[in-house]
């Protein structure tokens, strides 16, 4: 086989692999549940920075207990993510299963004198380079992110939205 033919075959193989991944993500977006979660910007300390916002997802905990005040550190709890009424909800995972590092985990943090439940791993949301940072919001505005819940792995962000004074979520146009 000629080197040119080998090169074309390898290029076609690479295009096929990339297209299959893109197709899987589009299929998941169309077939898996999706919902909104309140988001808080989170500044990652990564050596490689692109045009993205790292978001920590706040979820409504169901059946998950918080550590009592003064009881010390509490490890993140394994949860199952669901969508109810268009919002992301975390339910306590089955405790008889072994620890799964790839499963979502929940922990409680203190933010503005309020305890909230957040997923332990932030999710990146990539933004075009001409768009201003959407995570910087005016007072009274809350940043929300719509996510797809795949069968395995962390939630996948689809789009960002803003809620003003606890009103409806209005998707942002980032194009």
C-alpha positions as CSV (number, residue, x, y, z in Angstrom):
1,X,0.0,0.0,0.0
2,X,1.3,3.4,-0.9
3,X,2.1,5.9,1.8
4,X,-0.5,8.4,0.5
5,X,-3.2,5.7,0.7
6,X,-2.1,4.8,4.3
7,X,-2.3,8.5,5.2
8,X,-5.8,8.9,3.8
9,X,-7.0,5.8,5.6
10,X,-5.6,7.1,8.9
11,X,-7.1,10.5,8.4
12,X,-10.5,8.9,7.7
13,X,-10.1,6.8,10.8
14,X,-9.5,9.9,12.9
15,X,-12.5,11.7,11.4
16,X,-14.7,8.6,12.1
17,X,-13.6,8.5,15.7
18,X,-14.3,12.2,16.2
19,X,-17.6,12.0,14.5
20,X,-18.7,9.0,16.5
21,X,-17.9,10.9,19.8
22,X,-19.9,13.9,18.5
23,X,-22.7,11.6,17.5
24,X,-22.8,10.0,20.9
25,X,-22.9,13.3,22.7
26,X,-25.8,14.5,20.5
27,X,-27.7,11.3,21.0
28,X,-27.2,11.6,24.8
29,X,-28.4,15.2,24.7
30,X,-31.6,14.1,22.9
31,X,-32.3,11.0,24.9
32,X,-31.1,11.5,28.4
33,X,-32.8,13.6,31.1
34,X,-31.8,17.3,31.3
35,X,-32.5,19.9,33.9
36,X,-31.3,23.2,35.4
37,X,-28.9,23.5,38.3
38,X,-27.8,26.7,40.1
39,X,-24.2,27.3,39.4
40,X,-21.4,29.2,41.1
41,X,-18.2,30.1,39.3
42,X,-15.2,28.1,40.5
43,X,-11.7,29.2,39.7
44,X,-9.7,26.1,38.8
45,X,-6.0,26.0,39.3
46,X,-5.1,24.3,36.1
47,X,-1.9,25.0,34.1
48,X,-3.8,25.0,30.8
49,X,-6.5,27.6,30.7
50,X,-8.9,28.1,27.7
51,X,-12.0,30.1,27.3
52,X,-14.2,28.3,29.8
53,X,-15.9,28.9,33.0
54,X,-15.7,26.2,35.7
55,X,-19.0,25.8,37.4
56,X,-19.9,24.2,40.7
57,X,-23.4,22.8,40.6
58,X,-25.8,23.4,43.5
59,X,-28.5,20.7,43.7
60,X,-31.5,19.9,45.9
61,X,-30.5,17.1,48.2
62,X,-33.1,14.4,48.8
63,X,-32.4,11.9,51.6
64,X,-28.9,13.2,52.1
65,X,-28.0,14.4,55.6
66,X,-25.5,17.1,56.5
67,X,-22.9,16.8,59.2
68,X,-24.0,18.3,62.4
69,X,-22.3,21.6,63.4
70,X,-19.0,21.0,65.2
71,X,-18.8,17.3,64.2
72,X,-15.8,17.9,61.9
73,X,-15.1,17.0,58.3
74,X,-17.7,14.8,56.4
75,X,-16.7,12.9,53.4
76,X,-18.7,13.5,50.2
77,X,-21.7,11.2,49.8
78,X,-22.3,9.2,46.7
79,X,-25.6,10.3,45.1
80,X,-27.8,9.5,42.1
81,X,-28.8,12.5,39.9
82,X,-32.3,12.9,38.7
83,X,-34.4,15.7,37.1
84,X,-37.7,16.6,38.8
85,X,-39.7,19.6,37.7
86,X,-36.9,20.7,35.4
87,X,-34.4,20.9,38.3
88,X,-31.4,18.8,39.2
89,X,-32.0,16.7,42.3
90,X,-29.5,14.5,44.2
91,X,-30.8,11.4,45.9
92,X,-28.8,9.2,48.2
93,X,-27.2,6.4,46.3
94,X,-27.5,2.8,47.4
95,X,-25.2,2.2,50.3
96,X,-24.7,-1.5,49.7
97,X,-22.6,-0.8,46.6
98,X,-18.9,-0.2,46.8
99,X,-17.4,3.2,46.5
100,X,-17.4,4.4,42.9
101,X,-15.0,7.3,42.2
102,X,-16.7,8.1,38.9
103,X,-20.2,8.5,40.4
104,X,-21.4,11.9,41.5
105,X,-20.7,12.9,45.1
106,X,-22.4,15.5,47.2
107,X,-21.0,17.8,49.9
108,X,-22.3,20.7,51.8
109,X,-20.7,24.1,51.8
110,X,-21.4,27.4,53.5
111,X,-22.1,30.3,51.1
112,X,-23.4,33.7,52.2
113,X,-24.6,32.4,55.5
114,X,-26.5,29.6,53.9
115,X,-25.6,25.9,53.7
116,X,-26.0,24.5,50.2
117,X,-25.4,21.1,48.6
118,X,-23.0,21.0,45.7
119,X,-21.5,18.3,43.5
120,X,-17.9,17.6,44.4
121,X,-16.6,18.1,40.9
122,X,-17.0,21.3,39.0
123,X,-18.0,21.1,35.3
124,X,-16.4,23.2,32.6
125,X,-18.5,25.3,30.2
126,X,-16.6,26.5,27.2
127,X,-17.4,30.0,25.9
128,X,-16.5,31.8,22.6
129,X,-13.5,34.1,22.9
130,X,-15.5,37.3,21.9
131,X,-18.1,36.8,24.8
132,X,-17.6,38.4,28.2
133,X,-17.4,36.1,31.2
134,X,-21.0,35.0,31.8
135,X,-20.2,34.0,35.4
136,X,-19.9,37.7,36.5
137,X,-23.4,38.6,37.4
138,X,-25.0,41.7,38.8
139,X,-26.5,41.7,42.3
140,X,-29.8,39.9,42.4
141,X,-28.9,37.7,39.4
142,X,-28.3,34.0,39.7
143,X,-26.3,31.9,37.2
144,X,-27.9,28.6,36.2
145,X,-26.7,25.9,33.9
146,X,-28.8,23.3,31.9
147,X,-27.2,19.9,32.1
148,X,-27.7,16.5,30.6
149,X,-27.5,13.6,33.0
150,X,-25.6,10.7,31.3
151,X,-25.9,7.1,32.6
152,X,-22.3,7.3,33.8
153,X,-20.1,10.2,34.6
154,X,-20.6,13.9,35.6
155,X,-23.4,16.1,34.2
156,X,-22.7,17.6,30.8
157,X,-23.4,21.4,30.5
158,X,-25.6,22.5,27.6
159,X,-26.3,26.2,28.1
160,X,-26.3,28.9,30.7
161,X,-29.2,30.9,32.0
162,X,-29.9,33.8,34.4
163,X,-32.6,34.2,37.0
164,X,-33.2,37.7,38.2
165,X,-34.7,38.1,41.7
166,X,-35.7,34.4,41.9
167,X,-37.7,34.8,38.6
168,X,-37.8,32.4,35.6
169,X,-34.5,31.2,34.1
170,X,-33.7,33.1,30.9
171,X,-31.1,31.3,28.6
172,X,-28.1,33.4,27.7
173,X,-27.2,33.9,24.0
174,X,-23.5,33.2,23.9
175,X,-23.1,32.9,20.1
